[in-house]
Amino acid sequence: MLLDPGRYQPGRRDDRPYEVDLKGYGRTFPHPFGPANHPLFFTRVLLSPEGDRLLLDFAKALIEAEQVGQDEVTDYLYLDEDVIASKGLGRPAVAAALATELAKTPGIGGAITAADTMRGNPTGAAAAVKYNHHPQRSGDIYIYQQPYWFMFDRGPIAAMHGSPWSYDSHVPLIFAGPGIAPGRVDRLVHPIDVAPTLSALLQLSPPAAAQGSALTEVISCWRRTTTCP
């Protein structure tokens, strides 16, 4: 620490009963990181205030190197409610009008407003957008490209994050550990199935917000109640 522990607001509450020692990390400041080749070195750094400082430095370097906000391309787009209100317009109507125009752009596969993600049970690319949407954090309009189009035009790119198409969204799931026998499942599964499956393996209730299903093939192999595929 740079200052005396008493200078920090929670400084006198550093050693708490619920804290655990992360294999030599200690429960009180200063926390030793240990040698750089230690398996938990980067975890220790991540959990420390130094990790926060490094993250801030990384963000600053990224903004400077990538020139975020310095060109004609908008990096993040959110509607200004005050401006919309001053024009006597409504935010949903403005978002819908923008989405309609954006969808006409060559290479754009679709533009879906935040309000649209909350309606009905969409299918295909619209369903993927709905699963990706977060009411408190996501923007007003979600734009996705047509298949095999990209949101940038530099560099040899074969795939990118954020598109709803199978070549970008296919993710293999691997479970390994004591009692889990080798096997392969070729049916369609989803990343949201991970939390319910791990909960079942640990014999715990799944998280309250979990939406997936426990993968029976993994559970059966672990319990040795059936022949694994």
C-alpha positions in Angstrom: 0.0 0.0 0.0 1.2 3.5 -0.7 -0.3 5.0 2.4 -0.7 4.0 6.0 -3.6 1.4 6.4 -5.5 3.9 8.6 -5.8 6.3 5.6 -7.9 3.9 3.6 -11.7 3.7 4.3 -11.8 -0.1 4.8 -8.2 -0.2 6.0 -9.1 -1.3 9.5 -11.4 -4.1 8.2 -8.7 -5.8 6.1 -8.7 -9.2 7.9 -12.3 -10.5 7.9 -13.5 -14.0 9.1 -14.9 -14.8 5.7 -11.6 -14.2 3.8 -9.6 -17.1 2.6 -5.9 -17.4 1.9 -5.4 -18.1 -1.8 -2.5 -20.6 -1.4 0.0 -18.1 -0.1 -1.7 -14.9 -1.2 -2.6 -14.0 2.4 -5.6 -12.4 4.0 -4.1 -9.0 4.6 -2.2 -6.3 2.7 0.3 -6.4 1.3 -0.4 -9.5 -0.7 2.6 -11.3 -2.2 2.3 -12.2 -5.9 5.1 -14.7 -5.7 7.3 -15.7 -8.7 6.0 -14.9 -12.2 6.0 -18.6 -13.1 3.7 -19.6 -10.3 0.4 -21.1 -11.5 -1.6 -18.5 -9.5 0.5 -15.5 -10.3 -1.9 -13.8 -12.7 -4.9 -14.7 -10.6 -3.2 -13.0 -7.6 -2.5 -9.9 -9.7 -6.1 -9.9 -11.0 -7.5 -10.0 -7.4 -5.4 -7.1 -6.2 -5.7 -3.3 -6.5 -2.7 -3.5 -8.8 -4.9 -5.5 -11.2 -7.4 -2.7 -11.3 -4.6 -0.2 -12.1 -3.2 -2.5 -14.8 -6.7 -2.8 -16.3 -7.1 1.0 -16.4 -3.7 1.4 -18.0 -4.7 -1.3 -20.6 -7.9 0.5 -21.4 -6.1 3.8 -21.9 -3.5 2.2 -24.1 -6.3 0.5 -26.1 -8.1 3.8 -26.7 -5.0 5.5 -27.8 -3.7 2.7 -30.0 -7.1 2.0 -31.7 -8.0 5.7 -31.9 -11.4 5.0 -30.4 -13.8 7.8 -31.3 -11.3 9.6 -33.5 -12.6 8.6 -36.9 -15.8 8.8 -38.8 -17.0 5.4 -37.6 -19.1 5.5 -34.4 -17.7 3.1 -31.9 -20.7 3.1 -29.6 -24.1 4.5 -30.4 -26.7 5.4 -27.8 -29.7 7.6 -28.2 -29.7 10.9 -26.3 -33.0 11.0 -24.5 -32.8 14.8 -23.8 -32.4 15.6 -27.4 -35.2 13.3 -28.5 -37.5 14.8 -25.9 -36.6 18.4 -27.0 -37.7 17.5 -30.5 -41.1 16.2 -29.2 -40.2 12.6 -30.2 -40.3 9.3 -28.4 -37.2 7.1 -28.0 -38.9 3.8 -29.3 -40.1 5.6 -32.4 -36.6 7.1 -33.1 -35.0 3.7 -32.6 -37.4 2.0 -34.9 -36.9 4.6 -37.7 -33.1 4.3 -37.4 -33.3 0.5 -37.5 -35.3 0.7 -40.6 -32.8 2.9 -42.4 -29.8 0.9 -41.1 -31.3 -2.3 -42.4 -31.1 -0.9 -45.9 -27.3 -0.6 -45.8 -25.4 -3.0 -48.0 -23.9 -5.9 -45.9 -26.3 -5.3 -42.9 -28.4 -8.4 -42.3 -30.7 -6.7 -39.8 -31.2 -4.0 -37.2 -33.3 -4.8 -34.2 -34.4 -2.3 -31.6 -34.2 -3.1 -27.8 -38.0 -3.0 -27.7 -38.2 -5.6 -30.5 -36.1 -8.0 -28.5 -38.7 -8.1 -25.8 -41.6 -9.0 -28.1 -42.8 -12.5 -28.9 -40.5 -15.5 -29.6 -38.3 -14.7 -32.5 -36.4 -17.3 -34.5 -33.1 -17.5 -36.4 -30.8 -14.5 -36.1 -33.4 -12.4 -34.2 -33.5 -15.1 -31.5 -29.8 -14.9 -31.1 -30.0 -11.1 -30.7 -32.7 -11.6 -28.1 -30.5 -13.9 -26.1 -27.6 -11.5 -26.3 -29.7 -8.5 -25.2 -29.4 -7.1 -21.6 -32.0 -4.5 -20.7 -29.7 -2.5 -18.4 -26.5 -2.7 -20.5 -27.3 -3.2 -24.2 -27.7 -0.3 -26.6 -30.9 0.9 -28.3 -30.3 -0.9 -31.6 -28.5 -4.2 -32.4 -27.0 -4.4 -35.8 -25.7 -7.6 -37.4 -24.1 -8.3 -40.7 -25.2 -10.5 -43.5 -23.5 -14.0 -43.6 -19.7 -13.7 -44.4 -19.8 -9.9 -44.2 -17.7 -8.2 -41.5 -18.0 -4.9 -39.6 -14.6 -3.8 -40.7 -12.5 -4.0 -43.8 -8.9 -4.5 -42.7 -6.9 -7.7 -42.2 -7.3 -11.4 -43.1 -10.4 -12.2 -41.0 -12.3 -15.6 -41.1 -14.7 -15.0 -38.2 -15.6 -12.3 -35.6 -17.5 -12.0 -32.3 -21.0 -10.8 -32.3 -22.6 -12.2 -35.4 -25.6 -14.6 -35.0 -24.5 -17.0 -37.8 -23.4 -20.6 -37.0 -19.8 -20.2 -38.3 -19.3 -17.5 -35.6 -21.5 -18.8 -32.8 -20.5 -22.5 -32.8 -18.8 -23.2 -29.5 -17.6 -26.7 -28.4 -18.3 -27.5 -24.8 -15.8 -29.8 -23.0 -16.3 -31.2 -19.5 -13.4 -33.0 -17.8 -12.8 -34.1 -14.3 -12.8 -37.0 -11.9 -15.5 -39.5 -12.6 -16.4 -38.0 -16.1 -15.8 -40.8 -18.6 -14.7 -40.0 -22.2 -17.5 -39.5 -24.6 -18.8 -37.3 -27.4 -22.2 -35.7 -27.9 -23.1 -34.5 -31.4 -26.5 -33.0 -30.7 -27.1 -29.3 -30.4 -26.3 -27.9 -27.0 -25.8 -24.3 -25.8 -23.4 -22.4 -23.5 -26.3 -21.6 -21.2 -26.4 -25.3 -20.4 -23.0 -25.1 -18.6 -24.3 -23.6 -15.3 -27.2 -26.1 -14.9 -24.9 -29.0 -15.7 -22.2 -28.0 -13.3 -24.9 -27.4 -10.6 -26.2 -31.0 -11.2 -22.7 -32.4 -11.0 -22.2 -30.6 -7.6 -25.7 -31.6 -6.5 -26.6 -27.9 -6.1 -29.6 -25.9 -7.2 -28.9 -24.1 -10.4 -28.6 -20.3 -10.4 -31.9 -18.5 -10.2 -31.4 -16.8 -13.6 -30.1 -20.0 -15.3 -32.1 -20.7 -18.5 -30.3 -23.8 -19.9 -30.7 -27.5 -19.2 -28.4 -29.9 -17.5 -26.7 -32.1 -20.1 -27.8 -35.6 -19.2 -25.0 -37.3 -21.1 -22.4 -35.6 -18.8 -24.4 -36.3 -15.6 -25.0 -39.9 -16.6 -21.3 -40.5 -17.3 -20.3 -38.9 -14.0 -22.8 -41.0 -12.0 -21.9 -44.2 -14.0 -25.6 -45.1 -14.3 -25.5 -45.6 -18.1 -23.0 -46.5 -20.8 -21.4 -43.3 -22.0 -21.6 -42.5 -25.7 
